[in-house]
Amino acid sequence: MPEKTKLLGQLSVLFLVAAMLLLLMDRQMLIGPAELDQTPFALLSLLVVIGLFAAVALLVNARMAALSRKVTESLQQLAAANRELETTRNDFEQRVERRTFEISVANASLNREIAERIQAETETKRVQRQMELILESAGEGIFGLDTSGRVTFVNKAAALVLGWEPEDLIGHSHHALMHHTRADGAPYPVGECPIHQAYRDGKVHFGSDEVFWNHDGASFPVEYISTPILENRQLTGAVVVFRDLTVIR
């Protein structure tokens, strides 16, 4: 029940009791002898009023004290809530600042990594371009093989001698296209081919009395050197450099 309603109810009871007392006293005065001294009744009425005032004062004072205690408790709770809120806010701000700093550091690191990667890619492209220029300017035929014997790159000199377009050679078996038959017409097993031995035993292999076959099916004598490609000490293929001996002669 609300405090206001309780206080009004208690005051109503007090005033009702006082009114009943005064009514009874007044009735006694009306029915009593006329010559009866009415002074005691007046004093009694005064005492009733004083008692009523004192009761109301005590009741109001008690309610005000209770209300004051509740207000004090509410203020204390509010102060505690404000302190907790301030602590939470400070902690949140610190977390936000720390997280912002971490994100800034991560962004700086990421930007640095991106810049380094772009620089590395640029340098790689520059080196690749230089290698392409070197390969294209070389007079000898040069091509690369993976560990399955497929052509991975070929320069213009090699493609011109073989009569193939470079893109027609890449991805196909070197042995099946240009080294499948010996000079006497006998089949040349790939397992006996020195070119393919380079990426199997990791050694450099030479050849000077063999032939390659061009796109038209004609053979021509060559000398070559097949050098293994090592990446992190792993054989990943071979590079073959050859010369057409008919041109030299």
C-alpha positions, 0 to 999 in steps of 0.5 A: 500500500502507498505511504500516502494512503496509509497516512491518510487512513491513520489520520482518518481513524484518529480524527474519527476517534476524536470526533466520537469522544467529543460527540459523547462529551457534548451529549453528556453536557446536554443531558446533564443538570443545568447547574453542573459545572462544565469546566471539566468537560472543556478541559477534557475537550482541550486534552482530546484536541491536544492528544489528537494533535500530539498523535498526528504530530508523532504519526507525521514525524514517524512517517517523515522519518521513515520517508527520510530513511527511504530517501537516504537509502535511495540516494545511497543506492543511486550514488552506488549505481552512479559509481558502478556506472562510472566504473563501467564507463571507464572500463568500457572506454579503456577497452575501446582505447585498447581495442582501437590501439590493437586495430591500429597496430594490426592495420599498420602491420597489414599495410606494411605486409601489403606494401612488402608483398606488392614490392615483392610481386613487383620485384618478382615480375621484374625478375621474370621479365628479365628472365624472359628477355634473356630467354628470348635473346638467347641463340640456343633453344631453351625449355623447362620440364616439370617432374612429369616431363611436361614442358613448362616454358619454351623460348622463341629459339627452341619453338622456331627450330622445332616448328611449334608455337610456344603455347602448343608445346607448354603442358605437353610431354617433351619426349612424346613430341620431339624425342620419341625416336632415335636417329636410326628410327628405333623407339626411344624409351623415356626411361632411358632419356638423359633429359628426364634423368636430370629431375630424377637423380638430380644430376646434370646430363649431356647429349651430343649424338642424338636427334630431336624431331620437329613439327613436320616429322623431320629429325635434326642432330642436337647437343644438349645439357639437361640441368635439374631444378631444385627448390628447397632441396626438392627436385621440381623439374629440369631446364634443357638447353640445346643447339641445332648442329645442322646450323653449326655445320 
